[in-house]
């Protein structure tokens, strides 16, 4: 089963909200602009590997679970839109 950028976005947002973390706080912890996270959380594209790793760490998301989900993402159109 493939995972879409929208499913990853929803999972990032769910975990951020579960931690009672504002988007601005996550952006600060990841050292990126809040607009970048907004775009990702809205399904506007997949984060780069380095950014995904920072998000995973900031949200204390089990790395193996996160990478397994990311590995199931569709390639093709969604990746070309970045």
C-alpha positions in Angstrom: 0.0 0.0 0.0 1.4 3.4 -1.0 1.2 6.4 1.3 0.5 9.8 -0.2 2.0 13.1 0.7 -1.4 14.0 2.2 -1.2 11.0 4.5 2.2 12.0 5.7 1.1 15.6 6.1 -1.9 14.5 8.2 0.3 12.3 10.4 2.8 15.2 11.0 -0.1 17.5 11.9 -1.7 14.9 14.1 1.5 14.3 16.0 2.2 18.0 16.4 -1.3 18.7 17.7 -1.1 15.7 20.0 2.1 17.3 21.5 0.2 20.6 21.9 2.9 22.2 19.7 2.2 25.2 17.6 3.4 25.2 14.1 5.8 28.0 14.9 7.4 26.0 17.6 7.9 23.0 15.3 9.4 25.3 12.7 11.8 26.7 15.3 12.8 23.2 16.4 13.4 22.2 12.8 15.2 25.5 11.9 12.9 26.2 9.0 10.3 28.9 8.1 6.8 28.3 9.3 5.6 28.7 5.7 7.5 25.6 4.8 5.8 23.5 7.5 2.4 25.0 6.6 2.9 23.8 3.0 4.0 20.3 4.1 1.1 20.0 6.5 -1.3 21.0 3.8 0.0 18.2 1.5 1.8 20.6 -0.7 4.7 18.2 -1.2 7.0 15.8 0.7 9.7 17.3 2.9 13.3 16.8 2.0 14.9 13.9 3.8 16.9 16.2 6.1 13.7 18.1 7.0 11.7 14.9 7.6 14.5 13.7 10.0 14.2 17.0 11.9 10.4 16.8 12.1 10.6 13.2 13.3 13.1 14.2 16.0 11.2 17.3 17.1 7.9 15.3 17.4 9.7 12.4 19.1 8.2 10.1 16.5 9.7 6.7 16.5 12.2 6.9 13.6 11.6 3.4 12.3 7.9 4.0 12.2 8.4 7.3 10.4 10.8 5.9 7.9 8.5 2.9 7.2 5.7 5.3 6.4 8.0 7.5 4.3 9.2 4.4 2.4 5.7 3.7 1.3 5.2 7.1 -0.3 4.4 7.2 -4.0 7.1 8.4 -6.3 6.3 10.1 -9.5 3.9 13.0 -9.6 4.0 14.0 -5.9 7.8 14.0 -5.9 8.0 16.0 -9.1 5.8 18.7 -7.6 8.4 19.7 -5.0 
